[in-house]
């Protein structure tokens, strides 16, 4: 099996965070649009066009560092963005409307999040906190 040599090169720079960028993730919407989300020490999460570096949206409701950003496309075709923060919250955003659809409060700062689907079809969100625990939250959506 032959391997193709990699030749990484900078494509675009997404400029706008005022402090350290802690997290980045790619997401693909159901219409095929590819986005990049980033979270930073300035307390914001931002959504970018990865081909041009154009800023599409800025989320400003967190009051401390944004540690994680995660995308998922739900069975109905809508896209969610999860943002986690040192302000002890996980916030869920409809990417289609850029409105906050849920807030999960925690006893400690939140440092990780990942969407998934259980064997029975339930949509879930795994969250890692500074209290030494990982939590799995059922999003409360109809099973697929």
Secondary structure, 3 states (H helix, E strand, C coil): CCCCCCCCCCCCCCCCCCCCEEEEEEEECCCCCEEEEEEECCCCEEEECCCCCCEEEEECCCCCCEEEEEEEECCCCCEEEEEEECCCEEEEEECCCCEEEEEEECCCCEEEEEEEECCCCCEEEEEEECCCCEEEEECCCCCC
